[in-house]
Amino acid sequence: MFVTVFYAMLDPTTRSLTYANGGHNPPIIRRAAAPGAIEQLPYGGLLIGMLEDIHLADSTISLEPGDALVAYTDGVTDAQNPERQFYDVERLAAAIAAAPATAPALLAHLLADLNAFTRDAPQPDDITVLVMTCEILNDYSV
């Protein structure tokens, strides 16, 4: 048995996100400074449980006001429509690039796009999405 893991710690004062990825789908970042441009975080380490002794390295990125991070399970990109086409990473990235700025609106946009694609076809896996946006509130970043 194995699991994937994406673990992150956010420092709201410096707006730095330190993370480690153990075989999980790489989260996608949408940078506010480059509207419509997205980037995937690197994959990182191996799945947890595949080998007896693994080592995960951490990385740190900076987030600027308006940036968004989208973490998701493979159930999102493996979701299929009635014609058995996959809602792949390219579709997900395009939906993120076209989505509104706030976390709730971005999440609603992604779920609406996914639902329009799958058209109520049964899905074999969980569909989980976490959206985080960087905003300045009362001199603190969130």
C-alpha positions in Angstrom: 0.0 0.0 0.0 1.1 3.6 -0.6 -0.1 7.1 -0.3 0.8 10.4 -1.8 1.3 13.5 0.3 1.7 17.3 -0.3 2.7 19.1 2.9 3.0 22.8 3.1 3.6 25.5 5.7 2.8 29.1 4.9 4.5 32.1 6.6 1.9 34.8 6.2 4.4 37.6 7.2 6.9 36.8 4.4 4.3 35.2 2.1 6.6 32.2 1.7 5.3 28.7 1.2 7.6 25.8 2.2 6.5 22.5 0.9 7.4 18.8 0.3 5.7 16.6 -2.2 5.7 12.8 -2.0 4.3 11.5 -5.2 1.2 13.8 -5.2 0.0 15.7 -8.2 2.0 18.9 -8.3 -0.1 21.9 -7.3 -0.7 24.6 -9.8 0.2 28.3 -9.1 -1.5 31.1 -11.0 0.6 34.3 -10.7 -1.3 37.6 -10.5 1.7 39.4 -12.2 1.2 37.3 -15.3 -2.6 37.0 -15.9 -3.5 33.7 -17.4 -0.1 32.2 -16.8 0.2 29.1 -14.6 3.0 27.0 -13.4 3.2 23.6 -11.7 5.3 23.0 -8.7 7.9 20.3 -9.2 6.9 16.7 -8.4 9.3 16.1 -5.5 9.8 12.8 -3.9 8.4 9.3 -4.2 5.1 7.9 -2.9 5.0 7.1 0.8 5.1 3.3 1.4 6.7 2.3 -1.9 10.1 2.0 -0.4 11.2 1.4 3.2 13.4 4.5 3.5 12.6 7.6 1.5 13.7 11.2 1.9 11.6 14.2 0.8 13.3 17.5 0.2 11.5 20.7 0.8 11.3 23.7 -1.5 10.2 27.3 -0.8 8.3 29.7 -3.1 7.2 33.2 -2.6 3.6 34.3 -3.1 2.6 37.7 -4.1 -0.8 39.4 -3.6 -3.3 37.9 -6.0 -1.4 34.7 -6.5 -3.4 31.5 -6.3 -2.4 27.9 -5.4 -4.6 25.0 -6.4 -3.9 21.5 -5.0 -6.0 18.6 -6.2 -6.2 14.9 -6.1 -5.9 12.7 -9.2 -9.6 12.2 -9.1 -9.9 15.6 -10.7 -7.6 15.0 -13.7 -8.8 11.4 -14.0 -12.5 12.4 -14.1 -14.2 11.3 -17.3 -17.1 12.5 -19.4 -19.7 10.1 -20.8 -17.4 9.6 -23.9 -14.7 8.4 -21.5 -12.4 11.4 -22.1 -10.3 12.6 -19.2 -10.5 16.0 -17.6 -6.7 16.2 -17.8 -4.1 18.6 -16.4 -4.3 20.8 -19.5 -8.0 21.3 -19.0 -7.5 22.0 -15.3 -4.7 24.5 -16.0 -6.9 26.3 -18.6 -9.8 26.5 -16.1 -7.5 27.9 -13.4 -6.0 30.4 -15.9 -9.6 31.6 -16.8 -11.0 31.6 -13.3 -11.9 34.7 -11.1 -9.4 36.0 -8.6 -10.8 35.1 -5.1 -10.5 31.6 -3.7 -14.2 30.9 -3.4 -14.9 32.1 -6.9 -11.9 30.2 -8.3 -13.1 27.0 -6.6 -16.7 27.5 -7.8 -15.4 28.1 -11.4 -13.3 24.9 -11.3 -16.1 22.8 -10.0 -18.6 24.2 -12.5 -16.1 23.6 -15.4 -15.5 20.0 -14.1 -19.2 19.3 -13.8 -19.9 20.7 -17.2 -17.2 18.4 -18.6 -18.3 15.2 -16.8 -22.0 15.8 -17.3 -22.9 13.7 -14.2 -21.0 10.7 -15.4 -20.1 8.4 -12.5 -16.6 8.9 -11.2 -14.4 6.1 -9.8 -12.3 8.3 -7.5 -12.6 11.1 -5.1 -12.5 14.7 -6.4 -10.8 17.0 -4.0 -9.6 20.6 -4.6 -8.0 23.1 -2.3 -7.6 26.7 -3.4 -5.5 29.2 -1.6 -5.1 32.9 -2.6 -2.7 35.4 -1.3 -4.3 38.6 -0.2 -3.2 41.5 2.0 -5.6 42.1 4.9 -4.8 44.7 7.6 -1.0 44.5 6.9 -1.0 40.7 7.1 -0.9 38.3 4.2 -3.3 35.4 4.0 
